Amino acid sequence: MAHYEGETLKERIERGTLGLDDAVDIAGATLGQLIHTTAITLTRVSGAPNRQ
């Protein structure tokens, strides 16, 4: 699993309410990673070549 420097989502939320722009950015990044991970998993399960 990759390790990234910086503030965690938990730490950010503890600082205060997220603004709409921040919430949309976080949701978009989370969804993008979920789609990427799902695509890799489905590719590996199906036996198709891994194209990362």
C-alpha positions as CSV (number, residue, x, y, z in Angstrom):
1,M,0.0,0.0,0.0
2,A,1.3,3.4,-0.9
3,H,2.1,5.9,1.8
4,Y,1.5,9.6,1.1
5,E,2.8,12.5,3.2
6,G,0.3,15.1,4.4
7,E,-2.8,15.5,6.4
8,T,-5.3,12.6,6.7
9,L,-9.0,13.0,6.1
10,K,-9.6,12.4,9.8
11,E,-7.1,15.2,10.7
12,R,-8.7,17.5,8.2
13,I,-12.2,16.9,9.5
14,E,-11.1,17.4,13.1
15,R,-9.9,20.9,12.1
16,G,-13.5,21.9,11.2
17,T,-16.3,21.6,8.7
18,L,-15.2,21.0,5.2
19,G,-16.3,23.5,2.6
20,L,-18.2,22.3,-0.4
21,D,-15.2,22.6,-2.7
22,D,-13.0,20.6,-0.4
23,A,-15.7,17.9,0.0
24,V,-16.2,17.6,-3.7
25,D,-12.4,17.4,-4.3
26,I,-12.1,14.6,-1.6
27,A,-15.1,12.7,-3.0
28,G,-13.8,12.9,-6.5
29,A,-10.3,11.7,-5.5
30,T,-11.8,8.8,-3.5
31,L,-14.1,7.8,-6.3
32,G,-11.2,7.9,-8.8
33,Q,-9.1,5.6,-6.7
34,L,-12.0,3.2,-6.2
35,I,-12.6,3.0,-9.9
36,H,-8.9,2.5,-10.6
37,T,-8.6,-0.3,-7.9
38,T,-11.8,-2.0,-9.1
39,A,-10.5,-2.0,-12.7
40,I,-7.2,-3.5,-11.7
41,T,-9.0,-6.2,-9.6
42,L,-11.4,-7.1,-12.4
43,T,-8.5,-7.3,-14.9
44,R,-6.6,-9.6,-12.6
45,V,-9.6,-11.8,-11.8
46,S,-10.5,-12.1,-15.5
47,G,-7.0,-13.1,-16.4
48,A,-6.6,-10.3,-18.9
49,P,-3.2,-8.6,-19.2
50,N,-2.6,-5.9,-16.5
51,R,-2.4,-2.5,-18.2
52,Q,-1.6,0.0,-15.5
